[in-house]
Amino acid sequence: MDFSFLFSNFFELSITGLVLGSVYALVALGYTLVYGVLQLINFAHADVFMWGTFVVAWVFILTGASGSTTLLGAAPYLLIALVAAASASGGLAMLVERIAYRRLVRKRALSYIILISAIGASFVLSETMGIRDKVVALIDGIINAVVGLFGGHIDIVGWLSDYTSRARGVTTLPLTIKPQVVFSAGNFSVRDTDLTIILAALIMMIGLDQFIRRTRLGREIRAVAQDPEAAALMGSNSTSVVSKTFLIGGIMAGVAAVLYQIKVGATTFDLGVVLGIKAFTAAVLGGIGNLRGALLGGLLLGVVENYGSALFGTQWKDVVAFLLLVLILLVRPTGLLGQTLGRARA
Amino acid sequence: MNHFARTAGDWISDRWATVGDRVSDVVGKRPVKIPLIIVGVALVYLLPILNLPIIATPESDFPTVLFTVTVYAIVAVGLNIVTGYAGLLDLGYVGFYATGAYVIGLLTAYHFAWPFLLVLPIAMLITLVTGVLLGAPTLRVRGDYLAIVTMGFGELIRITIRNTAWLGGTSGIKSIPAPQGIGDKSTGVFQIPHLDWSTGTPLVDLNRQTKFLVFGVLDATPYFWLALTALIVIIVIERLVKRGRVGRMWEATREDEDAAEIMGVPTFKFKLLAFASGAFIGGLAGALFASKAGYINPISFPANLSMLFVAAVVIGGSGNRWGAIIGAIIVAYLPERFRQLEDWRLLFFGIALVAIVSFRPQGLFPPGNRARAQRAARRAARDAQREVPVV
């Protein structure tokens, strides 16, 4: 155990921990919202996030971004990517709800049956990304079989080759974002990317918190979380509320995907497994079903994980989250702030 | 459409049940049953020798495929105890599979050179202990949370192996020796020629003979026999346990944990027992896998594999050992038979999971008592509908 490294780099580790923690927190929202409304684990959520990270990369390829630039220089691309990733993830999340959840929820199936369905959906999402070259080749084959009847040929595989290459490998952003040091003191420095990520996550969280508190849809979500039947009697359509809850979670995952790409700049199709466990840990740590809990849990997990990897070596980083999860579930299963989306605290 | 699909499904399953009842009326008589089972088992043992067309896999070595399918079947029987009988969704089963494989690797090749048959029970015992150690703290957690925690443990085991040089680290363990055979290495006790169907009629292929009982890289048939024997032993033991008091305790715990506890079932103890038995069997499967593969590294045990195991049990019919075995055959055999679909297999089983759970949540072959209960409930509902007095 390397305590001296931990202490000498304490602030540096805290900042980078907060950055990763912001991403965890935004993804954790998807778990917490759905758990609050349905008392079910949204297992496919991490893969919705993974799709978001790919959409960001594709936007960069499509707009022809390349080389390396500062955060400000990349801002136009990032804004387009933000819109694209948020709508893609939001749409996908709604699709997951429609296909993997709605029918079973209506039938009041056992929660572990629905979990298996969600696992299936998560498989489908990650594998379509993992064999996207073959999926495109298949579509190409089908379309050209039809077009071929009229003597034409459409080279879909060729068009999309930039997006489908290395389907099972790492896809990196074609544009490198160079972090600029905003201020530094001693051996620690704060970079503009880190600040942006933390600030953006905070703004999103506060915005969502206010949205759930003050708007009509927010009130409906809270009502369904508290008592779906009473909410239905009061005239809210719980199916559409659930669907919109998935949408909100998906949008947050899309935003998280952009922030993740600013920080990491690379993604793989199986990103969801580990990130999903971590974001879920963050949600449980703060108290699942509790929005502010997700923020607290995410930031805390990011920081603790960083300290842990400083102490035991980076190769043990992922273990910290798992152990923390087991520990919370054993000691305080309701999390730090308690589980409530229905209560006023949400 | 939906309504039609449901009634058609009911009709088919009712029909099947009647046919099944009639068949079991004839076959179920003991004097008929026992010889039939013996013939059936012998046929399965002879599968790699017979090399039947259609069933045989043209694009990959058939005995190897049979071996893999059998290992998956062992895994499915083990996971069925945890998930099917005790109702604990285990998403980290690959951890036990890896533990079994690594004990074999460490004790027969990496640190010592002990014989396989000595290490096999050690591997199973160590996996059992791992199961108890992981289960004791986590099984107090219920339902969905347990699923995530077990998934975390599956990853934990993989990461620990990857980061520990003593366990082989990232590069894994190479040249794990084959089990000790019987008879001379070059000839065996006797040799059995395989059949060759390439001309349309069965011919005895003298160039391809299985040496009894020499384990080697060239011929996977002895490995298949070993795994099949292990599977049969496991099924016999599991059947005894399931039919007794323990099996009923597991089912009571699965159906309603609180009610079971009130009726005096020490649910935690029995959940731990199910978890440990599952681990024990998973360790056996992993050990067999390692001795056949000869080379293992952490990449051989991804989190996906756990999902595939769960898919096998759920698709086949969780709670019914034969259903789970059929699920394992579907998951392991179909992609090998239709090799061009290999890359699509995870995607396909993802879709299959969603579809099965939505339209037939009990799986393709649900346990008999549950299917009977469902049929009875449907019949009662139908009768009740008929008896509504006209006002």
Interface residues (C-beta under 8 A of the other chain):
Chain A: L40 I41 I99 A100 R103 L104 A109 S111 Y112 I113 I114 L115 I116 S117 I119 G120 A121 S122 F123 V124 E127 T128 G130 I131 K134 D270 V273 V274 I277 F280 V284 G313 Q315 W316 D318 V319 A321 F322 L323 L325 V326 L329 L330 P333
Chain B: G87 L89 L91 P137 T138 R140 V141 G143 D144 Y145 A147 I148 V149 M151 G152 F153 E155 L156 I159 T160 R162 N163 A303 N304 M307 V310 A311 V314 D343 W344 L346 L347 F349 G350 I351 A352 L353 V354 A355 V357 S358 P361
